[in-house]
Amino acid sequence: MVRDLCNDQMLVQSGWIPIHFWEKEVIKNLSECIDEIEETIISQLIDNVDYSDSIIW
């Protein structure tokens, strides 16, 4: 677990978002795992939008 935390910290510092799934979770609930990945990507895209470029005066 300590190694995982260290690896996660290095990934975050490099701009990545670590997402973890157990193998059984992926096998049983693949669509839910995909949904979680998609939601994370969409959330990051929304957080990184510069709304000042889209304001029309």
N, C-alpha and C positions, 0 to 999 in steps of 0.2 A: 504494500500500500504506500509506503514511503517513496519507493521508486516511482510509482504512478503519479503521486503528487508532484514530485520533482519534474517529471516529464511534462505534466500538465502546465506547470509554471513556465518551463522553457517554451512550450508551444504558445502560451498566451503572450509571453514577451516577444515572440516572433510574429504575432498578429493572428494566430490561429485560435479557434475555439474548440477545445477538446469536447467530444461527445462520446460517451461510453455506452456500450450495449453488451450484455451477456450473450454468448453464442445461442443459448436456448431461447432468449428473447427474440433474437433475429429470426430464428427458425420458426417460432410459433407466431410471431407478430411482425412480420416483415413490413407490412404496410404502415403500422404504427411507428416503426423505426424510421422509415422513409419520411413519414409526416413530420417527425421530430426534426430530422435533418432539414427538410424544406422550411419549416417554421423558423429554425435558427438562421438559415440563409436570408429569408425574407426580413426577419427582424433586424439583421445586420445591414441589409440594404436600406431599410427605412431609417435606421439610426444614422447612416452615413450620407443621407440625402442633404444637400445644401439648398434649403428652401429659399434662400435669398435670391437665387438665380431664377426662381419660378414666379416671383412676385411681379405683377404688371402694375405699373403706376399710371 
